[in-house]
Amino acid sequence: MTSVVQAAEYKPIETINVSGGPHDRGYAYGRTCKQQIGQAVDSNLAFYKTYCNFPKATTLRLAHKYAPFIQNYSSEIDEEITAIAEGAERPRDAILMLTCYWELMYTYASHCTAIAVTGSATVDGETYVAQNNDEALEPWGSNFSKIVVAKPQSGPSFLTYTYPGFPGQMGLNSNGIALCVNALITEQHELGVPFQVITSEVLRQKSIGDAINAVMRAKKRASSGNLLIADENGEIYDLETTPHEFDALYSYQKMVHTNHFLSTRMNVKTDVVRQNMCDTVIRYNRMSRNLEESDKISIESLIHAFKDHVNYPNSICRHVDERQTGKDRLKTADCMIYSPSKKRMWLARGNPCGGEFQTFGLS
């Protein structure tokens, strides 16, 4: 058996608590993570210089083009981004560059395996949403993710797993909405609302309908992506999106998604990941089999499924492929499981095969 990464190589993930209005929350987040946000900005700028031959001014100018779409979509998130920049003492366009990384790194998107299970499929009837978040070593490195717990002046509190400088990404909220995501790549790519802004908005919603509408009302999305959303009532929706289309897939038991489109209704001419990386299909089939072979799914069986090494190193538990170099090198950054009814998250930093799970929650 191939050796695995040991937990000792990873530091416990940091939790940041913020509250108040959008400016207060953003400033506190930026100030607390000032050093790591600065490192992320510098490493991202170096990435674009190395692989795209973009000088700093060009990269920041490209990021700035997304600003009007964010402002029109969510003034609250727009204000948070401004405040994050103030707290981190970095230009606002630098925080936009981080927030828009799916758009600017469009052909270098990460790969993930996500699932949702509920009802009679689980040992306790509870709903769980989970994923292995696979990410490129360049520009992110290791131990980069954060947990931000936010208590706004109005609306649900939310816990988000996020990258330095992002307003939000995956997570759950106090109204029982949980979210995981997968990268999707098509021939469609244009200026619009960045994917990470849409995911942030989903976690601020009060109901499953509001969460789905948060995706739908972004009439002009900048890129493609998949959002796997569930609520504390056991409703599971998987939203596959492109800049102009989306489809909502539904399940009352189990849902698996990796990095290729499942919908037959969308006009996707080029499913880039499916055409170029067969592991997305292998991971999808393997996780589906793992769930089917579990009589009643528990937290323990979910953790076991995410440790799967079939097709190693490009497996569900993804390890660095030594045949790859530079921007193509990626691995599982973190494994996470959410319970929308218990308002709880279990997270293992790094590969779950060698990690220890921490527990986080919303009171």
N, C-alpha and C positions, 0 to 999 in steps of 0.2 A: 504493500500500500504506500502511495506517495505521502511524504511527510506533510504536515499541516502547520499553519501559523499558530503559535502558542499565545495564550491570553496575556502572558507577561510582556509581550511586545506592545501592548496597547494601554493607553491611559484611560481611566474612567471618563465618560463624557460629561461635559460641564453643563449645568443648568443655569439659565439666566431668567430671573423673574422681573417682569416689567408691568407697569400699570398706568392708568390715567388715559389722557387723550392720545391721539396718534403721534403728536410731536414729542410728548413726554416718553412714550413707549419707545419710539425710534431713537431718541437721543440716549436714553439709558442703555439700550441695546448696543448702539454704536460706541458709546463710551466704555462699556464693560468689555467689549470685544475689539477694542481699538487696535491692539497689536496684531491679532489674527486677521482682522479685516485688512489691515495694511499689508500683511504678508500675502493675502489672497489677491489683492489688487496688483502687487508687484509681480507675482507669479503668473497671473493672467496676462498682464501686459507683455511679459517675457514670452509667453506661449504664442501670442499673436505675432510678435516680432519674429520668432523662430520659424513658425509653420505657415504664416500668411504673409510675412514680410511687411507687416503693418507697423509703422512707427506709432508711438504713444498717441500723438494727436489724431491720427487716422482712426485708431480703435475707439477713442473717446468720442470722436465725432459720429461714428457709426452707432454707438450706444445712445447718443443724444437723440437720434432720430426716432427712438421709440417713446420718448417722453410725452408727446401730445396724446398718444393712444392710452398711456397709463393714466394721465390726468382726466381724460374723458371717461374712462372705465371706472376708476375708483379714486376719488379725491383723497380719501383716507390713506390708502396705500401710497399714493403719490407724496403726501405729507410725511409719512413714515420714512420713505426713502430719503427725502431731504434731511430729516432729522438724524437718520443713521449716519449720513455723510458728515453732518455737523459734529456728532458725538465722536466719530472716528477720525475727524480732522482730515478728511479726504474730499476731493471734488465730488460734487453730486454725480457727474457723469461717470466717475469711477465706480460708484455704487450701482448705477444703471448698467455698467458693463458686467458686473457680477450677476445682477438680477436677470440680465438678458443672455446668460451664457448658453442656453439651449439654442437661441437664435444665432448668436455670433459664432458658436462652435457647431453649427448645424450638422455638418458631416462627421463630427466627432462625438456624437451623442453617446451617453452611457447606456448600459443594458441592465435590465432588472427582471426579476421574477416575482410576481405579485399574486396573491390569492385572497378570496373572501369565502367564508363558510358560515352557515347559520342553521338554526332550527334542528330538524331531525338528523342532520349530518354531524352535529357536535355532541359530545358526551353530556354536556350540561344545558343544551338548548341555547347557549349563548352565541353571539355573533363575534367573529374575529376577522380582522383585515390585517394582512401581513405581507412583508416583502423582504427579499434581499436587495439592498441598494448597491448595485455595481457601478463603480466610478473609475475614471481614468486616473492613473498616478500623476500624469501631467495634465493640468497644473495643480491638482489638489493635494497630492501626497497622501499621508496617513493622519489619522486622529484630527481631522479638520472639522467634523460636524459638531453642531450645537443643539441643545434643547432649549427652546424659549417658551416660557409659560407666561401668557399675557392675560391681564385682567382689564379689559377696556372699561370706559365709563358707561358704555351702553353696549348691549349685545352679549353674546356668549363669551365666556373665557375660552381660551384655546391653548393647546400644547402643540408646538410644531417642531418637528425635526428639520433642521435647516443648515445651510452652508453659511460661512461668514459673510455678512452683508446682505443676504437674501431677506426679504420681508417675511418669507414663510415658504413651506414646501409640503411635505407629508405631515400627518398629525391627526388630532381629534379635538372635539370641543365639548363644552359643558352641556350642550343640547343633544349630545349623543350622535354626532356626525364624525365619521372616521374616513380618512383618505390615504390611499397609496397611489403611486404613479409609475408609468413606464414610458420610455422614449419610443417614439414612432417617427420614421423619416419617409417623406414622399418627395415628389418633384415640386410640390407647392411650398413656397417660402417667400414671405413678403413682409413689409412693415405692418405692424399691428400690435395687438395686446400680447405681451410676452407670456409664455406658458407659466412661469413662476409667479406672475402676478395673479393669474387666474386661480392657481392652486391656493394662493394666500387668501383670495376672496372666498373660496369654497369653505374654508375653515371658519369664516366669520358668519356663517348662515345659521338660521334657527331650525330649519327643517330639511328633509331630503329633497323636497320640491324646490326650495330656495337654493340649495346647493347645486342642483342640476341647472336651474335657471341662471346661476352665476356663470356657468360655462356657456349657455346658450346666448346670453345677452352680450357676450364678447363677439359682436357681429363680424369683426375683422380680427381674427387671431393671427399671430405672426408665424406660428409654426404648428406642426402636428404634435400630438401627444395623447396619452391614455390616462384616464382618471378612474380609479376603482373606488367607488363611494358606497358606504353602508351606514345604516343608522341603528339606534338601539332597539328598534322594532323588528329588526331582521330583514329590512329591505336592502337589496344589493343591486346596484346599477354600475355597469361598466360603460364609460363614455369614451369612444374613440373619436378623435377630433383631427381635422385638418384646418387650414385657414378659413375655408368656406363651408365645410360640411361637418356633420357629426352623426353618430348613431348611438343609441342607448340600448345596451344589451342587459337583460334582466335574468336573475336566478333566485329561486327560493331555497337553494341548498348550497351550491358550490360554484365558484367562478375562478378561473385561472387566466392570467394574462402575462405574456412576455413582451416581445418587441416587434411583432408583426400584427397586421390587421386581421381580425376575425369576422368583421362585418362583410356581408355580401351586397349591401345596399349602397355603399359609398363608391364614388367614382375615383378610385385610387388607381392611377395608371402605373406608378412605380412604387412598389413596396420595397424600399431600399435595403432594409435590414434582412428581410426574408430572402431577397435575391442574392445577397452577398455573405450572409452569416447563418449557416444552417443551425447553429446552436440555439437560435431562438425557437425553432420548431422542436428540437430535442428537449430543451428545458420545459417547453409547454407540455409536451407529451409525457415527459417524466414526472412533472409535478401533478398532472392530471391522474396518472397512474398511482402515485403515492397517496393521493387523497382518496381514490376509489378503493384502494387496498386497506384503508383505515376504516374499520367498522363504525366507530364513533370517534370523531376527531377531537383531540384535547390539545392543550398548550404543549404538552410533551411530544405529541405526535407531529404537531406543526414544526416544532424545533427540529425534530428528527428529519422531517421532509426537507427543511432548508439546509441541512448538512449534506445533502445528497451529492455524490461525486461522480455519477455517471457522466461520461464524456469529459472527464478531468483533462486539462484545467478549466475548460470552458463549460463548466457544469453549473448547476443551480447554485452551489457554493463555489463561486468562481475564484480561481487563483491565477496568479500572474503566469501568462504563457511566455516562456523564455524564448520562444521563436519570434516573438514580436518585439519591436523596439519603439522608443519615443512615444508619440501620442497614442499609439495603438495598445499600449500596455494598460490593462485595467484589472481590477479584482473587486470582490465584495468588500465594500467599505463598512457596512453595518447591516445587521439583521434586526427587523422590528416587527412586533406584533401588537395590535391595538384591540382593545375591548371597548366599543362605544357605550355599552350599558354600564360597565364598571368604571368608565372614564380612566382607564389604565393603559399603560404602555410598558412592554418588556423589550429591552434593547440589548443586543450584544455588539460591542465594538469590534470591527474587523470580521473575519470569517467566523460564522457560527460554529464551525467544527472545532475551533480552538478558543472560543470566547466564552465569557461568563455574562449572563444576562442580568442587567440592572432593571429595577422597576421604577416607573415614574407615574404620577397621577395628577388629576385635577380634583381638588376638594369640592 
